[in-house]
Amino acid sequence: MHLPRYNPKNHPLFNCGNINCPICTKAYSQIKMKSLIVKENFSTEGVAPFIGRYGYPYINIGILAPPEETKETWLYDAPKYWAYKNFEIPKIVEFRSSLINSREKISIRQRNNFLELNQEISMASKPTDMDINLKDKPRFRVNYDNFMAPTGPYAQLKKAKLTENPKIDAKVQKVHYDKGLKANEALIYLYENNFDENFLSRILSVGNVGIGKNRKLVPTRWSITATDDVLGKHLINEIKKYNEITNYSAFFGSYLGNYYLILCFPEVWSYELFEMHVSNENNFMTDYESYDGRKYYAQNTAGGYYTVRLAILEKLNEIKRQASVLALRFITGDYTLPLGVWVTRESARRSMEAKPIEFSSKELMLEYAGKLARRNFNFDLGNILAQSILLRNVKEQSKLVKFL
């Protein structure tokens, strides 16, 4: 069965003209799912696990699956592909609101049959056929979150079973059965073998990796940032082996109304992120790390800090250089609904994939940055740049070099 595509022109109730209108998007997804949710028992394909955080350490563990078998179910949990295909907000909400969270509550160290099923689905290379029996009809809702992709209807699980054997890659089996391998080492091994961070955060969340006695459930929200942080620290160790970039370089790109201007200075590694809505020049969030790294979680920019850092480090590792990097996120009105930090990761990656503009001095690059912000967003960067710890340090380093 093909789920109906969102098209305002075909739905007279939703014809405000803005394809990303949050009211239209929410209303359409609710009407569509209410027409599909008609029974408590159904055959489907398990797409991904979902581990809640409320009540920790006693939390909900669920499996996300559509209410009936569909074609290309893997698309429902494929952030990298969504960005590659340039999917708009309504399409992404359509995918996510079509997944029912069949769940039950257990302790983070508890083991039962449903957890084992969930672990197998999380490791599978593609969605796995299964039967689900619920205690009652799912309750409709779509939850939007700054960390995770939206989640849809939920219901208490009665029984679930697989109706086919999951197809699990040998490399995934290797790290799963190695009870002496640390979780971060397992994630890095799989990352270097082309498993993306969405897959890695899934297997981390259901306790599929790590030292045997230490394995436990990790709320999905936490596992996403933990994965980005582990991969980022690994890449930082790699790029510190390289020389600094030779030119001042600026990268610019966007996705879903999130624009990133990423300024790279020919200095040793350091990183600073500013996030701001273009409608308010005086309200921004920022976090910074020096060459020695951070000791504490980035409270201000939160998960986005680690996703953007990962995107930047991937590019630096690719070109085998290090740099001091100032990242500026401009959030526009086109980003009408929060969809999770995967948006910031893919937006920053898109920026780093663009051809850089190179400058002979930092003054010229900062002048370019100010003009770009004014031209594209009618935004004055002056206050932001004046608050930058990274720019202050770069300036002091330049003075020191001249003195020596």
Steps between C-alpha positions, in 0.01 A plus 500: 500500500624850415425763763343817353746776420465840655391754239310811614353550155325163524362564848261795516518506879872569484557763234660793679774498237794435735627148439663497847201644686509334846120514544435329167773244558370402845137489388570289194714246688231466769216443254704253296610290798157490662368340182772232515489415872203264517625186678713377786660206317693537176785366287767753418872566474701611802686817403693614806507486881395792714617534859329763715661693784212590734505309829867400454625239591153346438423605144288415199663282238316487170520392140405745224297343219226604255147363566519281190752372252620765255758535227841649582442505875869580552424856387318563827829520693761624251610857587807492276289397202232761579764770477657348188161506327421844641173387662288783640356518852151360418648190337720429800208549741296265280762229534538539875132540586438171315698304761323353803709471815404163652655514844536364851680622811811328635815580699809610307683179601204264470499231230189348344376360169380836367840658562671214315259551209572870508873437498472279193294759312746776589789299355316398182616641166137559399155502668394156620160330464315460828157464664388745768216460751402807701297527819286775346479724194791743461454855622571755233760767553809633331779608734751753369839520663821700458704181539306219329303456182122533570320204654140402429220297667574272794338203673584247770637178360334166567715272286747527214685242294723492195371314196835495318863485598660846507784555252792616715838600359796290617681809630200589718485145633871522578468801732174371652647167607831648617416565866853627567482784247420848631193674357698793356743261330209308348340819367828623348563161337158497335522869403827433321321217319234739363219456751338841553441670833123433492563124494772530766280695742230231460724211601646704786154585633389137540823381662640306204861611555740552787666300777258221587429598862464868405240458226173675567221692332581858403213741421494577128540871568824434689640236265481740204727757667724233651563356154580841348734574790686167477551533125599866533767430763638221285532735201655775714781260592549432130508859375743609772759293311468728197634847415275805513309608188691748287224756428211668677198308367124558522235235431129577460194279451155415633219249543142554617554866585817437704797686352860446608789735437813315610822702528830311513818667625855364440561422867504187716166336576236692694130533439220743581133491405249785502129435438251780439160570346536758227207694645691589818859624482542525877389149594749221431645183653866405491751239619875470450784254534876559486769268367475306827127435459201538730456360849124553516194455280423790265198628693412794276502353150450144632488214247544732204849583625617143450326441166653811341841418646479154344415641157795740515742235623400261222603761243826586676585131526422458131743776398747397775523841663412663830360847565330728749137504395227754571156368401202735469148358476227727363151361570236643265121491499508210252594266786143483629518183713785353707603169340805397703873561494542291186389820321796695638739216416382476139479878457860537618612212279338668202686819585834320524437330166470838327801650326675727751577865443862572594646823637850635555419631849255455783389863463382435144322180603319671790404787271352244259312333788346831608390587147352151443297519822373847412416411140336162562332550836511875571699400806778700666782263600687764698373397844559132433858546381576727795396220739709230332758333722658335197552830318651652811744211528589511130576871533721441803683216326567725201651765726719239668631374165597854397677553832701177464 
